[in-house]
């Protein structure tokens, strides 16, 4: 074993020290699983430095930190030549030790070597007024011009910082942004990205945006809240799914559109069901590199069983003949999922002409692969539940000269 990218508990460290001379990864243990100022004490930092001293830092290529690098490492003539840095931004370690204002990230890490940067915030939802970007001096990373893989997880949204990254990281190949509260990236930032040099190099995008077209399903909050269905795709499959699944099974009556409490949301918001409540999409930290993990997702059979249990009362279940005609099936869910992707057509079409080398696009938690449909056209296809998927992004091209005689 030469490298690893998993969370390391403290009691595992002694076993890794046996390989300290050859290991290329160093994953430092945090003071506690969750930020804890009392745990981030002098004893913790002494122990952590002892761990670092056991490793050949010239050998380390992947480094995961839960400390402030600007106070933890000393400024030296030879910055660490690491290829990948995962920086956990924790309130308990930010100022746990005195920070020398003369020390910069480029004094600690070699600017030319660093290619992968992941920043993960552990600040709570109640800390929205804290300027994490300023406190952690994150703008200094603009100096690292060779960044190719950039990830933001759980940080509070900051479009200006993202714009700075887009401008400075001209070799960017992979960008993943998952802001706190699922805040989307602004249209202005997307436009800048599409015009920047990195538009020619980006191969993987995982971001959230505001819909560029009418959403398939929305919640209208008024005096009486209700569901609103917006069908933009006119293909035969979407028409059939709308009639046979949405209007017949999810919203069969006028009363079914009315939202009285969260139970109605849970019962009839099929998009929320598919992607949040009982997700049918396995998780992966990178669909281009890592296998998908299904511990949060449900098999279709279990998903359908759960949805039907919500849609039908106990009395309705007793009338099996009546309920069976309106029960959701696995095919219904796949049809809904494909219809949802069709509703995202304008979103997909925004990216394809602007990012010519794009291979994976994960948009609003929907993972897709970009394929070359024919000599002239590209389209997005779902990574999961793709069987029998027909894209509405492409046209049948006629190449018969006799038609023009």
C-alpha positions as CSV (number, residue, x, y, z in Angstrom):
1,X,0.0,0.0,0.0
2,X,1.3,3.4,-1.0
3,X,-1.7,5.7,-0.7
4,X,-5.2,6.0,0.7
5,X,-8.0,8.6,0.7
6,X,-10.2,7.5,3.6
7,X,-10.8,9.0,7.0
8,X,-8.2,7.7,9.4
9,X,-9.0,7.1,13.1
10,X,-6.2,7.8,15.6
11,X,-5.8,4.1,16.6
12,X,-5.0,3.2,13.0
13,X,-1.9,5.5,12.8
14,X,0.6,3.0,14.6
15,X,-0.1,0.4,11.9
16,X,0.6,3.0,9.1
17,X,3.9,4.0,10.7
18,X,5.4,0.7,9.7
19,X,5.1,1.9,6.1
20,X,5.9,5.5,6.8
21,X,8.9,5.6,4.5
22,X,7.0,4.5,1.5
23,X,3.5,5.9,2.0
24,X,2.5,8.6,-0.4
25,X,-0.6,9.7,1.5
26,X,-0.9,11.4,4.9
27,X,-4.3,11.8,6.4
28,X,-4.0,13.6,9.8
29,X,-6.6,12.8,12.4
30,X,-8.8,15.7,13.6
31,X,-9.1,16.7,17.2
32,X,-12.6,15.2,17.3
33,X,-15.1,14.0,14.7
34,X,-17.0,17.3,15.0
35,X,-15.3,20.6,15.8
36,X,-14.4,20.7,19.5
37,X,-12.4,23.6,20.8
38,X,-11.5,21.7,24.0
39,X,-10.1,18.8,22.0
40,X,-7.9,21.1,19.8
41,X,-5.5,21.6,22.6
42,X,-1.7,21.6,22.9
43,X,-1.6,17.9,23.5
44,X,-3.4,17.3,20.2
45,X,-1.0,19.5,18.2
46,X,2.0,17.9,19.9
47,X,0.8,14.4,19.0
48,X,-0.1,15.4,15.4
49,X,3.4,16.9,14.9
50,X,5.0,13.7,16.2
51,X,2.9,11.8,13.6
52,X,4.1,14.0,10.8
53,X,7.7,13.6,11.9
54,X,7.5,9.9,11.4
55,X,6.8,10.3,7.6
56,X,9.1,11.2,4.8
57,X,7.4,14.4,3.7
58,X,9.3,14.4,0.4
59,X,7.5,11.2,-0.4
60,X,4.0,12.5,0.4
61,X,1.8,13.3,-2.6
62,X,-1.7,13.4,-1.0
63,X,-2.3,15.3,2.2
64,X,-5.4,15.7,4.3
65,X,-5.4,18.3,7.0
66,X,-7.7,19.2,9.8
67,X,-5.4,22.0,11.1
68,X,-4.5,25.4,9.9
69,X,-1.4,24.9,7.6
70,X,-0.3,28.5,8.2
71,X,0.3,27.9,11.9
72,X,1.0,24.1,11.9
73,X,3.9,24.1,9.5
74,X,7.0,26.3,9.7
75,X,8.0,28.5,6.9
76,X,10.9,26.9,5.1
77,X,13.0,27.2,2.0
78,X,11.5,24.1,0.5
79,X,7.7,24.1,0.4
80,X,6.0,20.7,0.5
81,X,5.7,19.2,-3.0
82,X,2.3,17.6,-2.7
83,X,0.1,16.9,-5.6
84,X,-3.3,16.7,-3.8
85,X,-4.5,18.7,-0.7
86,X,-7.7,18.2,1.2
87,X,-8.1,21.1,3.6
88,X,-10.8,20.7,6.3
89,X,-11.9,24.2,7.4
90,X,-12.7,23.8,11.1
91,X,-13.4,26.6,13.6
92,X,-11.7,24.7,16.4
93,X,-8.3,24.6,14.7
94,X,-8.3,27.9,12.8
95,X,-6.7,30.0,15.6
96,X,-5.9,27.2,18.1
97,X,-2.2,28.1,17.5
98,X,-0.7,31.6,16.8
99,X,-0.7,32.4,13.1
100,X,2.3,34.2,11.6
101,X,0.8,36.7,9.2
102,X,4.0,36.5,7.2
103,X,3.4,32.9,6.3
104,X,1.4,32.2,3.1
105,X,0.1,29.0,1.6
106,X,2.7,29.2,-1.1
107,X,5.4,29.2,1.6
108,X,4.0,25.9,2.9
109,X,3.0,24.2,-0.4
110,X,4.8,24.3,-3.7
111,X,2.9,26.3,-6.2
112,X,3.9,24.3,-9.2
113,X,3.3,20.8,-7.8
114,X,-0.2,21.2,-6.3
115,X,-2.9,20.0,-8.8
116,X,-5.8,18.9,-6.7
117,X,-7.4,21.1,-4.1
118,X,-10.4,20.1,-2.0
119,X,-11.9,22.4,0.6
120,X,-14.4,21.0,3.1
121,X,-16.1,23.3,5.6
122,X,-17.1,22.0,9.1
123,X,-18.8,25.3,10.0
124,X,-22.4,24.9,11.2
125,X,-25.4,26.4,9.5
126,X,-25.5,29.0,12.2
127,X,-22.1,30.4,11.2
128,X,-23.3,32.0,7.9
129,X,-22.1,35.4,9.1
130,X,-18.5,34.1,9.4
131,X,-16.3,35.0,6.4
132,X,-14.6,31.7,6.1
133,X,-12.8,32.8,2.9
134,X,-11.2,35.7,4.6
135,X,-10.4,33.9,7.9
136,X,-8.7,31.1,6.1
137,X,-7.0,33.4,3.5
138,X,-8.4,31.2,0.7
139,X,-7.6,33.8,-2.0
140,X,-4.0,32.9,-1.6
141,X,-4.7,29.7,-3.5
142,X,-5.1,31.9,-6.6
143,X,-1.3,31.7,-6.8
144,X,-1.5,28.0,-7.5
145,X,-1.9,28.2,-11.3
146,X,-1.6,24.4,-11.9
147,X,-4.8,23.5,-10.1
148,X,-6.6,21.0,-12.3
149,X,-9.1,19.4,-9.8
150,X,-11.1,21.7,-7.6
151,X,-13.7,20.8,-5.0
152,X,-15.8,22.8,-2.6
153,X,-17.9,21.0,0.0
154,X,-20.3,22.6,2.5
155,X,-18.8,26.1,2.2
156,X,-21.1,29.1,2.3
157,X,-21.7,30.4,-1.2
158,X,-19.3,32.9,-2.6
159,X,-19.6,33.6,-6.3
160,X,-16.8,36.1,-6.3
161,X,-14.4,33.5,-5.0
162,X,-15.6,30.9,-7.6
163,X,-15.1,33.6,-10.3
164,X,-11.5,34.2,-9.1
165,X,-10.8,30.5,-9.3
166,X,-12.2,30.3,-12.8
167,X,-10.0,33.2,-13.9
168,X,-6.8,31.9,-12.3
169,X,-7.1,28.2,-12.8
170,X,-6.8,28.1,-16.6
171,X,-5.9,24.4,-16.7
172,X,-8.9,23.3,-14.7
173,X,-10.2,19.9,-15.7
174,X,-12.6,19.1,-12.9
175,X,-14.8,21.4,-10.8
176,X,-17.2,20.2,-8.1
177,X,-19.1,22.8,-6.0
178,X,-21.6,21.8,-3.3
179,X,-22.4,24.9,-1.3
180,X,-24.2,24.9,2.0
181,X,-28.0,25.1,1.7
182,X,-27.6,23.8,-1.9
183,X,-27.1,27.3,-3.1
184,X,-26.8,27.4,-6.9
185,X,-24.0,29.0,-8.9
186,X,-25.2,32.3,-10.5
187,X,-25.8,32.6,-14.2
188,X,-23.1,35.3,-14.4
189,X,-20.6,32.8,-13.0
190,X,-21.7,30.2,-15.5
191,X,-21.3,32.7,-18.4
192,X,-17.8,33.7,-17.2
193,X,-16.8,30.0,-17.0
194,X,-18.1,29.4,-20.5
195,X,-15.9,32.2,-21.8
196,X,-12.8,31.5,-19.8
197,X,-9.7,29.5,-20.9
198,X,-10.7,26.7,-18.6
199,X,-13.8,26.1,-20.8
200,X,-11.4,24.3,-23.2
201,X,-9.9,22.1,-20.6
202,X,-12.9,21.2,-18.2
203,X,-13.9,17.5,-18.5
204,X,-16.0,17.1,-15.3
205,X,-18.5,19.5,-13.8
206,X,-20.6,18.8,-10.7
207,X,-22.6,22.0,-9.8
208,X,-26.0,23.3,-8.9
209,X,-27.7,26.0,-11.0
210,X,-31.0,27.8,-11.3
211,X,-33.2,26.1,-13.9
212,X,-33.0,27.7,-17.3
213,X,-36.4,26.4,-18.2
214,X,-39.7,25.7,-16.5
215,X,-39.2,23.1,-13.8
216,X,-41.2,19.9,-14.2
217,X,-42.6,20.2,-10.7
218,X,-42.6,23.1,-8.3
219,X,-44.2,24.1,-5.1
220,X,-46.2,27.3,-5.3
221,X,-46.4,29.0,-1.9
222,X,-49.5,31.2,-1.7
223,X,-52.5,31.5,0.6
224,X,-53.0,27.9,-0.3
225,X,-49.8,26.1,-1.3
226,X,-50.0,23.7,-4.2
227,X,-48.0,21.8,-6.7
228,X,-47.6,23.1,-10.2
229,X,-46.7,20.9,-13.2
230,X,-44.7,22.4,-16.1
231,X,-44.2,20.1,-19.1
232,X,-41.8,21.6,-21.6
233,X,-40.9,18.5,-23.6
234,X,-43.5,17.5,-26.2
235,X,-42.0,14.1,-27.2
236,X,-44.4,11.1,-27.2
237,X,-42.7,9.5,-24.2
238,X,-43.1,12.6,-22.0
239,X,-46.7,13.0,-23.1
240,X,-47.4,9.4,-22.2
241,X,-45.6,9.7,-18.8
242,X,-47.6,12.8,-18.0
243,X,-50.9,11.2,-18.7
244,X,-50.3,7.7,-17.4
245,X,-48.1,8.5,-14.4
246,X,-48.2,12.1,-13.3
247,X,-51.9,12.9,-13.8
248,X,-53.3,9.5,-13.4
249,X,-51.3,8.3,-10.4
250,X,-49.7,11.2,-8.6
251,X,-52.3,13.9,-9.2
252,X,-55.6,12.2,-10.1
253,X,-57.8,14.9,-8.5
254,X,-57.8,18.7,-8.0
255,X,-57.4,18.1,-4.3
256,X,-54.2,16.2,-4.8
257,X,-52.5,19.4,-5.9
258,X,-53.1,21.1,-2.6
259,X,-50.4,21.1,0.1
260,X,-51.6,21.1,3.6
261,X,-48.4,19.8,5.4
262,X,-45.1,18.1,4.7
263,X,-46.9,14.7,4.4
264,X,-48.3,16.0,1.1
265,X,-44.8,16.9,-0.1
266,X,-43.5,13.5,0.9
267,X,-46.4,11.8,-0.8
268,X,-46.5,13.5,-4.2
269,X,-43.3,15.4,-4.9
270,X,-41.8,12.7,-7.1
271,X,-38.6,14.7,-7.8
272,X,-37.9,15.1,-4.1
273,X,-38.6,11.4,-3.6
274,X,-36.2,10.3,-6.4
275,X,-33.3,12.6,-5.4
276,X,-33.6,13.4,-1.6
277,X,-36.1,11.4,0.4
278,X,-35.7,7.9,-1.0
279,X,-33.0,8.5,-3.6
280,X,-32.6,6.1,-6.5
281,X,-29.2,7.5,-7.4
282,X,-26.1,5.9,-5.8
283,X,-23.4,8.2,-4.4
284,X,-20.0,8.8,-5.8
285,X,-17.4,11.4,-4.9
286,X,-16.4,11.3,-8.6
287,X,-18.3,9.4,-11.3
288,X,-15.2,9.5,-13.5
289,X,-12.9,7.9,-10.9
290,X,-14.7,6.1,-8.1
291,X,-17.3,3.3,-7.9
292,X,-20.7,4.4,-6.9
293,X,-21.9,3.5,-3.4
294,X,-25.6,2.6,-2.7
295,X,-25.8,2.9,1.0
296,X,-28.0,6.0,0.7
297,X,-30.0,4.9,-2.3
298,X,-32.8,2.4,-2.6
299,X,-33.4,-0.4,-5.1
300,X,-36.3,0.5,-7.4
301,X,-38.5,-2.3,-5.9
302,X,-38.1,-0.8,-2.4
303,X,-38.6,2.7,-3.7
304,X,-41.8,1.8,-5.4
305,X,-43.1,0.0,-2.3
306,X,-42.4,3.1,-0.2
307,X,-44.1,5.5,-2.6
308,X,-47.2,3.3,-2.9
309,X,-47.4,3.1,0.9
310,X,-47.6,6.9,0.9
311,X,-50.1,7.3,-1.9
312,X,-52.7,4.9,-0.7
313,X,-54.5,4.9,2.7
314,X,-55.1,1.6,4.5
315,X,-58.7,1.6,3.3
316,X,-57.6,2.1,-0.3
317,X,-55.1,-0.8,0.1
318,X,-58.0,-3.1,1.0
319,X,-59.6,-2.4,-2.4
320,X,-56.7,-4.1,-4.2
321,X,-58.3,-4.1,-7.6
322,X,-58.8,-0.3,-7.5
323,X,-55.5,0.5,-5.9
324,X,-53.5,-1.8,-8.3
325,X,-54.7,0.2,-11.3
326,X,-53.2,3.4,-9.8
327,X,-50.1,1.9,-8.1
328,X,-46.7,3.2,-9.1
329,X,-44.5,0.7,-10.9
330,X,-40.8,0.5,-11.5
331,X,-41.3,1.3,-15.1
332,X,-43.3,4.4,-14.0
333,X,-40.3,5.7,-12.0
334,X,-37.9,5.1,-14.8
335,X,-40.3,7.0,-17.1
336,X,-40.5,9.9,-14.6
337,X,-36.7,10.0,-14.3
338,X,-36.3,10.1,-18.0
339,X,-39.0,12.8,-18.3
340,X,-37.1,14.8,-15.6
341,X,-34.0,14.6,-17.7
342,X,-35.9,15.8,-20.7
343,X,-37.1,18.8,-18.7
344,X,-33.4,19.7,-18.1
345,X,-32.7,20.0,-21.9
346,X,-32.0,23.8,-21.8
347,X,-29.7,23.3,-18.9
348,X,-27.7,20.6,-20.7
349,X,-27.7,22.5,-23.9
350,X,-26.1,25.5,-22.2
351,X,-23.0,23.5,-21.3
352,X,-22.3,21.3,-24.3
353,X,-21.3,24.0,-26.9
354,X,-19.3,26.0,-24.2
355,X,-17.3,23.1,-22.9
356,X,-16.1,21.1,-25.9
357,X,-14.2,18.5,-23.8
358,X,-16.8,17.9,-21.2
359,X,-17.2,14.2,-20.4
360,X,-19.3,14.2,-17.2
361,X,-21.9,16.7,-16.1
362,X,-23.6,16.3,-12.7
363,X,-26.2,19.0,-12.7
364,X,-28.4,19.6,-9.6
365,X,-27.4,16.1,-8.4
366,X,-28.3,14.4,-11.7
367,X,-25.3,12.5,-13.0
368,X,-24.9,12.3,-16.8
369,X,-22.3,11.3,-19.3
370,X,-21.7,13.3,-22.4
371,X,-21.7,11.1,-25.6
372,X,-21.0,11.8,-29.2
373,X,-24.4,10.9,-30.7
374,X,-23.3,11.2,-34.3
375,X,-20.7,13.1,-36.4
376,X,-22.2,16.5,-35.5
377,X,-24.2,16.1,-32.2
378,X,-23.5,15.5,-28.6
379,X,-26.0,14.8,-25.8
380,X,-26.3,13.9,-22.1
381,X,-27.3,10.4,-21.1
382,X,-28.0,9.4,-17.5
383,X,-25.3,7.3,-15.8
384,X,-28.0,5.4,-13.9
385,X,-31.3,3.9,-15.1
386,X,-30.2,4.6,-18.7
387,X,-31.8,1.6,-20.3
388,X,-34.2,2.7,-23.2
389,X,-33.3,6.4,-22.6
390,X,-34.0,8.5,-25.7
391,X,-32.4,11.9,-25.7
392,X,-34.5,15.0,-26.7
393,X,-31.3,17.0,-27.4
394,X,-30.6,15.5,-30.8
395,X,-32.3,15.6,-34.2
396,X,-32.5,13.1,-37.0
397,X,-30.2,14.4,-39.6
398,X,-31.1,13.7,-43.3
399,X,-28.2,13.0,-45.6
400,X,-29.9,12.1,-48.8
401,X,-29.1,14.3,-51.8
402,X,-32.1,13.0,-53.7
403,X,-34.3,15.0,-51.4
404,X,-33.0,18.2,-52.8
405,X,-33.3,17.3,-56.5
